[in-house]
């Protein structure tokens, strides 16, 4: 089980990798969304704000209004953000759930593919 602090630390690393990836920034240049992450085992929630492809804010707690909701165990979320876990298999098995508009879910898939392929 990952602590809230560990998930926030992993999210900070993820933010840096995403924001420093030119390919990803170009792909998402017109995409702005608020994402809610929920640790299903601990109840911890986190908000990630993306504006024009850049992660501009990462905070503990859930935003009142969000475009996407992504849930999984605290360990899966931390491992996903650290890059130790490719989320595709967990998503396909139902261990990680993504709820939102189909276009947004596809962009999240693209984000994961670029980050974990490019490393």
Secondary structure, 3 states (H helix, E strand, C coil): CCCHHHHHHHHHHHHHHHHCCHHHHHHCCCCCEEEEEEECCCCCEEEEEEECCEEEEEEECCCCCCCEEEEECHHHHHHHHHCCCCHHHHHHHCCCEEECCHHHHHHHHHHHHHHHHHC
